[in-house]
């Protein structure tokens, strides 16, 4: 596999992804509130899509490189992935998002039932989030541990060592023409 170019390294990291997502959200909101045209929002969305593609290419390359190095005898290091399951990512995304929602709920006036529904959804989501945190903090009964299935099954059939091997002439006769041309 070819090493990705500098463009992939530049745009294929979580900071660039977060910046592209923020730009897309900002320009999309400006278009939605009729302060700006749709063109910057479309461009920001295309950059966001390209950033996602670059991040995927970089992740595939690093996985391939890790496996390639492991074939050479180097110990395989586990991949460090920042996913939504990691507490750091949840805090870095959740707290600012909740803060923006809270500011929005407290500063905007109640202009009709649409705004009331949106504010009610925010407070319902907040209550569900707090309830989830409380539920996760409660001690739980531990289940009996089960034996994990073996990663590599035991060998069931052993083949004997071959008593004879084919001659070089037989092996060369079995090769395709383009392989024989390389050996000459």
N, C-alpha and C positions, 0 to 999 in steps of 0.2 A: 504494500500500500504506500502511495506517495505521501510525503509529509505535506500537511496543508500549508498554504501560502500565508504571508503576513496579514492579508485581509481577513482570513478566517481567524487568526489569532487575535486580531484587533477587535472584531465584532463578536467572536464566539465566547465571550465571558459573561458572567452574571451581571456585572456592573453595566456593560453595554446593553444587555437585555433589559435591565431595569430602566435605564435611561430611554431606550426606544419605547418601552411600554408607557413611561411617563409622558413622553412627547406625543404619543398616539392618543393617550387619554386627554392631555391638555388641548391639543388641536381639535380633537373630536368634540370636546365640551365647548370650545369656542365656536365651532361650526353649529353645534346644536343650539347654543344660546344666541345664534345669529350675529356674532361679533366678527366672524371671519368667514372666508370662503371654504369650500370643501377640499380644495387642492392640497393645502398643507396637511390636513388630516389623512388624505390618501397617501401622500408621500411618506408621512410618519408611519402609517400602517405597513407600507411596502418595506421600509427600513426595518420595522419590527419583524416582519416575516423573514427577511434576509438574515437578521440577527439570530432568529430561531434556527434557521437552516445552518448557519455557520457554527452555532453551538452544538448542533447534532453532529456535524462533520467532525468537529474537534473531539467530541466524546467518543465517536466511533474510532477515530485514529488513536486516541490514548488507550482505549481498551485493546485494540489490535496490537499496539506497541508493547503493552504490558504482557499480553500473551506471548508475543514474539520473544521478548526478553526472558520470559519464564522457560521457553523451550531451550534457551542457551544455558540454563542452569542457575540463573539469577533467581533469588526468591521472589515470588509474586507478591507484590504489595497490594493490599486491598484498595479499591477505588474510594476516594472521598467524594461523596456526592452531596450537594446541598439540595435537598428535596423539601417539599412542604411538610414532611414528617419531622424534620429536624426543628428543635425548639427555637434556634436562633432565627431561622427564616420565618417562622410563625410570628415571632416577636417583631422582627424588622418590617414585616408587611402588615401584620394585624394591628399593631398599636397606632401607627400613623393613619391607617385607613379608618380605624374607629375614631381617632381624633378629628379627622376631616368630617366624618359623618356627624359627630357630636356638634362640631362647630356649625355645620349646615343646619342641623335640627334646631339649634338654639337661636340662630340669627335670622332664619327665613320666616316670614309671617305665614299664618295659616290662610292661604288664598284658595279656598275651596276644598272639596273632598279629595282631590288628587294629592295635595300636599299632606293632608291629614293621613291618608293611606300610607304615603311614603314615610312619614314620621312614625306611624304605628309599626311599620315593618322594621324600621331601625331599632325601636325599643324592643320589639319581639326578638330580633336577632341578638341584641345585647343580652336579653334575659336568657336566651338559649345558650349563648356563649358562656355566661357566668355559671349557668347550671351545668354545662359540660365540664368546666374547670373544677367545680365542686365535686362532681361525680368522679372525675379522674383522681382527685386528691383523697377520696375516701379509701380506707384500707379494704382490700378484697381477700376473700378466701383463696388460697392457692390450690390449684388442681393438682392431682397426682401426676407426677412427671412420667411421660411415656418415653420409651426408648426410640430414639431417632432412627429412621431407616438408614441403612448403610449407603454411603455415597457410591461406593464401588462394590458390586456384588461379589461374593466369593466365587472362586474359579470352580466350575462344575465339571468341565471336560478338559483334560490335558492331552494334547496331541504328541505323539512320539517324535523323536528326532528323525528326520528323513534318512533313509539308509543310503540313498544315492542322490546326486544332483545332476541336472542336465549339463551336457558339455557346452563349451563356449560356442561351438558351431551351431548347436541347436538353439541356443538363446539368440544368437545373431540372426538366425533364419526366421525367428518369430517376430523380430522388430519390423516396424513399418519402414517404408523406403526413406522417408525424410529423416528418420533416426539413424539409419545405416549411413546416410550421407554425412551426418555430423561426426560419426566415428572414424571416417576415412581421412 
